[in-house]
């Protein structure tokens, strides 16, 4: 049974339909990246799956537990880390985690033990007694992740966990998420950063207008746009037509204004070598020759026909 499963989820707000029959399945011990433009239904889906909202139709389970029929049991099996840090700035890191433990009905001794375990796991032991107001953005976000794991949930929902963080802090969160998954936690991740989904997600679900527009690995989604290409940027614009003639293959693309020629790379190394050899034999100079793979940004634009979220 998948760790997270949704079948035909529907949610309406008056005349607006947020979810229009969403189907989703996330295997245990994996990361699923949930992407989509603003208004696609990501937040609504997460709220239903975490028992904060009831669907108008459909069925959903987390860790095999029906989130509508048995929300209390489902809550005990999941953790949720929202977009904004929920920690108290006055308390220390350890005190924050102890507080979360007591709120989840852990005994004082168990809450302290879990707090110390999580502080060590997230590299915060040296800052355990410091007030959170002195933590960096990355440290606060790691503490927030730790708080979401205080009850050792089998499934963790991360709603845009690195929004506003600098690249170093984002890398710290990515490392922490990878460690969680290695230990068996299943993660559903919503993010504004397509690079983040590319880095972390085993599979990506792309929502558009409340439905699943596409689903697969990062490479599978990129293949929608035709796979790898060898792009040649020529020194002289007048050489474009000759280069295009010499490199003529099905799928050839020519941009005369940019002095660029692009061809499909069915075999990355052989195609690249052949292009270099052909241009060298014809004495056609190039500024740059590179193998280029479609990005998730391009897949996003292609499948949703909208702007990349910012």
Beta strands, then each sheet from edge to edge (+ up, - down):
strand 1: 4-13
strand 2: 16-26
strand 3: 31-36
strand 4: 57-62
strand 5: 65-66
strand 6: 78-81
strand 7: 155-159
strand 8: 186-190
strand 9: 203-208
strand 10: 211-216
strand 11: 229-234
strand 12: 253-255
strand 13: 260-264
strand 14: 286-292
sheet 1: 2+ 1- 4+ 5-
sheet 2: 6+ 7+ 8+ 3+ 9+ 10-
sheet 3: 12+ 13- 11+ 14-
end
